[in-house]
Amino acid sequence: MATLFSVMSWNVEHFKEDPARVGRVVEFMKQQNPDVFGLYEVEGSMVFGQLVTINKGGQNHCLLYFEIHS
């Protein structure tokens, strides 16, 4: 039996170390509730770390793909 799943791909453009923006992006992603998502133009390992920390404990099984620019 086929199973449907949702995919979200988003070029967040110059996604730098701005805690307020990280919060807004994560909140929007939670509202969309994708099964798989990709974020592009994440700039810096600190933002990546914040996203992973915020996403921990979620109910969804997500594949995280981040393109990190430094």
C-alpha positions as CSV (number, residue, x, y, z in Angstrom):
1,M,0.0,0.0,0.0
2,A,1.3,3.4,-0.9
3,T,1.9,6.0,1.8
4,L,1.8,9.7,1.2
5,F,4.5,12.0,2.7
6,S,5.2,15.7,2.5
7,V,8.5,17.3,1.5
8,M,9.5,20.9,2.2
9,S,12.4,22.6,0.4
10,W,13.2,26.2,1.3
11,N,16.0,28.5,0.3
12,V,16.1,30.7,3.4
13,E,18.8,32.9,1.8
14,H,21.7,34.2,4.0
15,F,20.4,32.4,7.1
16,K,22.8,33.8,9.6
17,E,23.1,33.9,13.4
18,D,19.9,35.7,14.3
19,P,18.0,33.9,17.1
20,A,14.7,35.7,16.3
21,R,14.9,34.5,12.6
22,V,15.8,31.0,13.6
23,G,12.7,30.9,15.9
24,R,10.5,32.2,13.1
25,V,11.8,29.7,10.6
26,V,11.4,26.8,13.0
27,E,7.9,27.9,13.9
28,F,6.9,28.0,10.3
29,M,8.4,24.6,9.6
30,K,6.5,23.2,12.6
31,Q,3.2,24.7,11.2
32,Q,3.9,23.1,7.8
33,N,4.7,19.7,9.5
34,P,6.7,18.2,6.7
35,D,8.0,14.6,6.9
36,V,11.2,15.5,5.1
37,F,12.7,19.0,4.7
38,G,15.7,20.7,3.3
39,L,17.0,24.2,4.1
40,Y,19.5,26.0,1.8
41,E,21.9,28.8,2.5
42,V,22.3,28.1,6.2
43,E,25.4,30.2,7.0
44,G,27.4,28.9,10.0
45,S,27.5,25.9,12.2
46,M,25.9,27.9,15.1
47,V,22.6,28.2,13.2
48,F,22.8,24.6,12.3
49,G,23.3,23.7,16.0
50,Q,20.3,25.9,17.0
51,L,18.0,24.3,14.5
52,V,19.0,20.8,15.6
53,T,18.6,21.6,19.3
54,I,15.2,23.2,18.7
55,N,14.0,20.3,16.6
56,K,15.0,17.6,19.1
57,G,12.1,15.8,20.7
58,G,9.7,16.5,17.8
59,Q,7.0,14.0,17.0
60,N,8.0,13.8,13.3
61,H,10.6,11.6,11.7
62,C,12.5,14.1,9.6
63,L,15.5,13.8,7.4
64,L,17.6,16.9,8.0
65,Y,19.6,18.2,5.1
66,F,21.5,21.5,5.6
67,E,23.8,23.2,3.2
68,I,26.3,25.2,5.4
69,H,28.1,28.2,4.1
70,S,30.9,29.7,6.2
